[in-house]
Amino acid sequence: MGDWQNFENRAVVGRALRLRREIDDFEARWPTRSTRDETIPTFSWDQLERQLVDLAATETQAEMARHLVSATRKLAPFKPSEMVLREILCLTWVLLDENFRPEVTSGEMI
């Protein structure tokens, strides 16, 4: 195995370990309750994205919504549902903030 492959493997393991720590920290702060609460209605990722794009304060934020939903969706299967809910609420806050302006360098968003 070459050095590059070994580096990539370590990077993947590092990301997985960071994600596990984030989940452990979240669950320690908000442990899952043993009683079953009433659940909210279900909706699809496409519906979430469509609504966030529509609610976004600016066109730039509308475009960001697509990327943020995609990123959230990719990691959602590995996280507790309440953690995913919190992330959706946080990205919604950013998308509705009319004063949020992503920094621009060389004509590209970072």
N, C-alpha and C positions, 0 to 999 in steps of 0.2 A: 504494500500500500504506500503510495507516494505521500510526501509531506502535505501536498495540497488537499488530498482526500482526508487525511488525518485532521487537518485544520478544519475542514468543512464538518466532519463528524463531531469534533469538539464544539464547534459553534452551534450545531443543532442540539446537542446535549445541553449546552449552556442555556439556550433559549427554553428548552423544556424544563430545566431546573428552575429558571426564573419564573416561568408560568406556574409551576407547582408551588413555589414559595408565595406567589401572589394569591393563589387559591387558598393555601393554608392560612395565610394572614386574614383573608376575607372571612373564611369559615370560623376562625378564632374570634373575630370581632362580631360576627353575626351568625351564631350557630343555627343550624336547621332545627326548627321546632318539631317536636314529636307529634303534635296535633296537626290535623289536616285543615288548612285554612281554605276559605273559598277562593277559587282561582279566578283570574281575569279572563276575559274572552281571548281566544287564540286569533292570531293573525299571521300572515306570511311575511317573509323577509322582503319580498317584492312590494307588499302593501306598506310595510314600514318605510322602505326607501321612497316609494311614491309620495307618501305623506310628508316625509322630511324634506324632500326636494321641493314640494309645494309650499311648505312652511318656511323654508330658508329665507333669511333676510336679504341676501344678495345672490346674483347669478354664480359668483365664485363659491359661495357657501352651498348653493344647490349642487354644484359639481362635486364639492367636497363630500356631500352627503352620500353619494354613490360609493366613494372610496371608503368612507368611514363605516358604512353598513357592511360592505364587503369584508373589511378587516374584522369587524365584530362577529360577523357570521362565521368566518373561518375558525375562530377560536371558541365559539359558543359551545360546541359539543363537549369541550373539555372543562367547562366551568360550571359552577352551580348556577341555577336559573336566576337567583337573586343578584348574583354578580353581573350577569348579562344585562339584567334590567337596569342596574346601576350604570353600566357603561352606556346603554341606550339613552338614559336620562342625561348623562354628562354630554354626550355628543349632540343631543337635542338642544341643550343649553348653549353650546357653541354655535350651532346653526341658526338659532333664533336671536343671537346677540348682534344687533345692528352695528355695534362699535367694534366687533372683532374684525381685524384686518390681518390676514396672514402676511408674513414678511415676504417681500419679493426681492430677489437678487437676479440680475441678468435676465429679467423678464420671465423667470420661472418661480412657481410657488415652492417653498421649502417646508 
